[in-house]
């Protein structure tokens, strides 16, 4: 696996919203092609996503957002986590809400750098474990999470995308474990 030299992971700022929206939209379009309705992926809009991120930033919240960047390319990845969301209640665990890199940056180490930062920060924040949800059919992402120490815990649930139920599985990693 090729490692991209010079990857810096830092806290996201409001000035990163457009770059993060680009990472998210392009990440979804590449990762979820064939796994969810193409009409949904085609309708994703970077400008709209960026505006939602700016609004989210203005609200202030407990979500930790970081970006991966390279001096020659700018922002190439994004990840965020916070308290686990479960039917309106908040158990003690943390949740990795998102981790994406630009499609052409997959396999360069940017995702591993983002994951390392998320695990370090969530541990420092006192979460005993970190959970995430991944599309059941997303084999590439599942391999990435498993290599990062996450294991499926048996929980599954679908979410609806343009009238289609898309199954997800939950993965969990105990923090502090290698």
C-alpha positions as CSV (number, residue, x, y, z in Angstrom):
1,X,0.0,0.0,0.0
2,X,1.3,3.4,-1.0
3,X,1.7,6.0,1.8
4,X,1.2,9.6,1.0
5,X,4.0,11.6,2.5
6,X,3.1,14.9,4.3
7,X,-0.5,14.1,5.4
8,X,-1.5,16.4,8.2
9,X,-4.6,15.8,10.3
10,X,-6.0,18.8,12.0
11,X,-9.2,20.2,13.5
12,X,-11.7,21.3,10.8
13,X,-12.6,25.0,10.6
14,X,-15.5,26.7,9.0
15,X,-13.2,27.6,6.1
16,X,-13.0,23.9,5.3
17,X,-16.7,23.4,4.8
18,X,-16.6,23.5,1.0
19,X,-13.6,21.1,0.8
20,X,-15.2,18.7,3.3
21,X,-18.5,18.8,1.3
22,X,-16.5,17.9,-1.8
23,X,-14.8,15.0,0.0
24,X,-18.1,13.8,1.4
25,X,-20.1,14.0,-1.9
26,X,-17.3,12.5,-4.0
27,X,-16.8,9.8,-1.3
28,X,-20.4,8.9,-1.3
29,X,-20.6,8.8,-5.1
30,X,-17.6,6.5,-5.3
31,X,-18.2,4.3,-2.3
32,X,-21.9,3.7,-2.7
33,X,-22.3,3.3,-6.5
34,X,-24.3,0.2,-6.9
35,X,-25.1,0.0,-3.2
36,X,-27.8,2.7,-3.0
37,X,-30.0,4.4,-5.6
38,X,-27.9,6.2,-8.2
39,X,-30.5,8.9,-8.4
40,X,-29.7,9.8,-4.8
41,X,-25.9,9.9,-5.5
42,X,-26.4,11.9,-8.7
43,X,-28.5,14.5,-6.8
44,X,-25.9,15.2,-4.1
45,X,-24.8,18.8,-4.3
46,X,-21.5,20.1,-3.0
47,X,-22.7,23.7,-2.5
48,X,-25.8,22.5,-0.5
49,X,-23.7,20.2,1.6
50,X,-21.2,22.9,2.3
51,X,-24.0,25.3,3.5
52,X,-25.4,22.6,5.9
53,X,-21.8,22.2,7.3
54,X,-21.5,26.0,7.8
55,X,-24.9,26.0,9.7
56,X,-23.8,23.0,11.7
57,X,-20.6,24.8,12.7
58,X,-22.4,28.0,13.7
59,X,-24.6,26.0,16.1
60,X,-21.7,24.7,18.1
61,X,-22.0,21.0,19.2
62,X,-20.0,18.2,20.7
63,X,-19.0,16.6,17.4
64,X,-15.3,16.4,16.7
65,X,-14.5,17.1,13.0
66,X,-11.0,16.7,11.6
67,X,-9.5,17.0,8.1
68,X,-6.6,15.3,6.4
69,X,-4.6,17.6,4.1
70,X,-1.5,17.7,2.0
71,X,0.3,20.9,1.2
72,X,0.1,20.2,-2.5
73,X,-3.5,19.1,-2.6
74,X,-5.3,20.8,0.3
75,X,-8.0,18.8,2.1
76,X,-8.1,15.2,1.0
77,X,-10.2,13.6,3.8
78,X,-12.5,14.2,6.6
79,X,-13.8,12.3,9.7
80,X,-16.1,13.1,12.6
81,X,-17.3,11.5,15.8
82,X,-19.3,12.3,18.9
83,X,-21.7,10.7,21.3
84,X,-23.5,7.6,20.1
85,X,-27.0,8.3,18.8
86,X,-29.6,5.7,19.7
87,X,-33.4,6.4,19.6
88,X,-33.1,9.8,21.3
89,X,-30.9,8.6,24.2
90,X,-27.1,8.8,24.5
91,X,-25.3,5.8,25.9
92,X,-21.7,6.3,27.1
93,X,-20.1,5.0,23.9
94,X,-18.9,7.2,21.1
95,X,-19.8,6.9,17.5
96,X,-17.7,7.5,14.4
97,X,-20.2,9.3,12.2
98,X,-18.1,9.6,9.1
99,X,-14.7,9.0,7.6
100,X,-14.1,9.7,3.9
101,X,-11.1,10.5,1.6
102,X,-11.2,11.6,-2.0
103,X,-11.6,8.6,-4.2
104,X,-8.1,9.1,-5.7
105,X,-6.6,9.2,-2.2
106,X,-7.9,5.7,-1.2
107,X,-5.0,3.5,-0.3
108,X,-2.5,6.4,0.4
109,X,-2.7,6.3,4.2
110,X,-4.9,9.3,4.6
111,X,-7.8,7.2,5.9
112,X,-5.5,5.5,8.4
113,X,-4.2,8.9,9.6
114,X,-7.8,10.1,10.1
115,X,-8.8,6.9,11.9
116,X,-5.7,7.1,14.2
117,X,-6.7,10.7,15.1
118,X,-10.4,9.7,15.7
119,X,-9.3,6.8,18.0
120,X,-6.9,9.0,20.0
121,X,-9.4,11.8,20.4
122,X,-12.3,9.5,21.4
123,X,-10.1,7.8,23.9
124,X,-9.0,11.1,25.4
125,X,-12.6,12.2,25.6
126,X,-13.3,9.2,27.8
127,X,-15.4,7.0,25.6
128,X,-15.0,3.3,26.5
129,X,-15.6,2.2,22.9
130,X,-16.4,3.6,19.5
131,X,-19.2,2.3,17.3
132,X,-20.0,3.0,13.6
133,X,-22.5,1.9,11.0
134,X,-21.4,0.7,7.6
135,X,-23.4,-0.4,4.6
136,X,-23.6,-4.2,4.8
137,X,-22.5,-4.6,1.2
138,X,-19.6,-2.1,1.4
139,X,-16.8,-4.7,1.5
140,X,-13.9,-2.2,1.1
141,X,-15.1,-0.1,4.1
142,X,-15.7,-3.2,6.2
143,X,-12.1,-4.4,5.5
144,X,-10.8,-1.0,6.5
145,X,-12.7,-1.0,9.7
146,X,-11.6,-4.5,10.6
147,X,-8.0,-3.6,10.0
148,X,-8.5,-0.7,12.3
149,X,-9.7,-3.0,15.1
150,X,-13.5,-2.8,14.7
151,X,-15.6,-5.9,14.8
152,X,-19.3,-6.4,13.8
153,X,-21.4,-6.8,17.0
154,X,-24.4,-8.4,15.3
155,X,-26.6,-5.3,15.1
156,X,-28.2,-4.6,11.7
157,X,-30.7,-2.1,10.6
158,X,-31.7,-0.6,7.2
159,X,-32.1,3.1,6.4
160,X,-34.2,4.4,3.6
161,X,-32.7,6.1,0.6
162,X,-35.1,7.3,-2.1
163,X,-37.6,4.7,-1.1
164,X,-35.0,1.8,-1.0
165,X,-34.0,0.1,2.2
166,X,-30.2,0.0,2.5
167,X,-29.0,-2.4,5.2
168,X,-26.2,-1.3,7.6
169,X,-24.3,-3.3,10.2
170,X,-22.8,-1.9,13.4
171,X,-19.1,-2.3,14.2
172,X,-17.5,-1.6,17.6
173,X,-14.0,-1.1,18.8
174,X,-13.0,-1.0,22.5
175,X,-10.8,2.0,22.9
176,X,-7.3,1.5,24.2
177,X,-7.2,-1.9,22.5
178,X,-4.7,-2.4,19.6
